[in-house]
Amino acid sequence: MPPVPPRRAADADPCGPLPFLVKRDGTWLYRGTPIRRKPMICLFASVLTRDAQGAYWLETPTERGTITVEDAPLVAVELHWTGCGRDQVLSFRTNVDLVVCAGPDHPIHADWDMPGADCGAGPVPYLHVRDGAGDYAIQARIARAVYYELAALAVPGACRGVPCLGVWSQNVFFPLSRLSPADLPQEDFPQEDFPA
């Protein structure tokens, strides 16, 4: 008799909602109790997927079910950078010790094109960690302290004709916040327009 192949996550029976909640600060809860063992959180984060409707799924070889995520399932807690200008490379470490370099495959997204009064302390940026199904990705929310480090690296630019401050990584410009033309002489803006 041939050996039985191991079950894949896609073969596992859906279990419906699982009793997991990922808080906005990156804390994972199981039945309301924080999971304290980091290797366990790293394991769960590694089998987390997102479907075409935006729902989060934990998929193990034996079961799969949806979980609740308040904001993003991961948090970027540390930033390292090398180089400068277009050649700068921004590397983020997440709360589950994934290292992700921002660039064409891992963009930084922020609701940057809104007046400062509408976004409180500033727009919350997110880092694309890996693809999900459809248009939804697994993202890491960039922690406030890391955002301040990004802001210190920001340079003026323009996106869709709107002056903004943003950062470069792997030859891609990522807008972080709107910049009033009154804040800087027009000739200081790059002449090219960068995609969002």
SULPE-V96808 format. One line per field, one symbol per residue. ss: DSSP state (2 for helix, 1 for strand, 0 for the rest). psi: psi as a letter, one per 20 degrees, with the letter a starting at -180 (. if undefined). Layout:
ss = ???
psi = ???
This chain:
ss = 0000000022200111111111000001110011000222222222011100000111100001111110000111111111002220111111000011100000011000000222000000011111100000111111022222222220111110011111111001111111002220022200000100
psi = pqqpqqqrhhiqppibpqlqporhjippqolippohoghgghgghhjprpriiiqppporihrqrqrppheqiqpoiqpqqqarbhiqpopqprikkppppqbhimqppqmhlqqhhijdjqqpqqpogqqbqciprpqppoqghhghgghhiqqqaqpkjpprpaqqplkppophqqpphiiqqhiiqqhqpqq.
